[in-house]
Amino acid sequence: MIYTPKEVLSDNAHEIEQDGFELKPDGEFVKYESSHAGSPVHYSGKYEIKGDTLYTRFKNQYLDSAYRLVKLDDNVLKMR
């Protein structure tokens, strides 16, 4: 998976892509998904990077994930 930064994020639901995420400097991880009705929903959790792994944690443990970081710089995030 390869991700590039958005220039501007908005709180307006119609402007958020169907699937994506946001890494905030304070450790918050926001996951965006499409609902069954087609409208976007978001889940707020926390993230932590240990070595080459990005861990995400949510109140609902079924949303928790771990990704291996392949490349990370100001313009690209590549992970598996």
N, C-alpha and C positions, 0 to 999 in steps of 0.2 A: 504494500500500500504506500502510495506517495501522496503527500499533502503539501500544499503551498499556503502561505498566509493570505487571509482576506484583508483588503485595505481597510474596510470599516465593517464592524459588526453592529447590528441594530437589535433593539428589543422588539421590533415589529415582527410578528410571527411570519407574515407573508414574505419577508425578505430573507429568511433563513432557509438554507438548502435543506432538502429532505433528510439527508444523513450527513453527519459531520460531528465535530467536537471543537471545544475551545479549551486551551490550556491557559490558566490565569497565573500571574506572577505569585499570588498568595497561596498557590497549591490547589486551587479549586479546578475541578475538571467538569465541564459541562458537555453532556452528550445529547445531540439532536437526532431525532428519528421521526419518521412519518407514522402517524396513527393509522389504524385501519380505515378511518374515515378520510384519510389523506391530509389532515392538518398536522402541522409539526408539533411535537412535544419535546420537552427537554428534561433531563435528569441531572441533578447537581450532586457531585461527589468530590473526592479528593484524589490527587495523583502524587506519585513519588517516583523519582528516577534513582535506581540503584545499579551502578555499573552500566551495562548496556541494555537494561530492562526498564520499561515504563509500566508501573503498576497503577491501576485505577481501583478505587474502592467506593461503594455506594451503600446506602441504607439497605437496599435490596441486593443481597449478595449475588443474585443471578446476573446482575449487570457488571460485576467485577471482572477485570481483564488484566492480562499481562502481555506486553508486546516487546519483541526484541528490536532495539533501535539499530538501524543499519547506517543511517546518515542523519545528522542533525546540525543545521546551521541557520542563519537568519532567513534563508529563502526556501528551504526544503526540509521536510521531515519524512524520512523513509523508514518504515518498520514492517515487521512480519508478525 
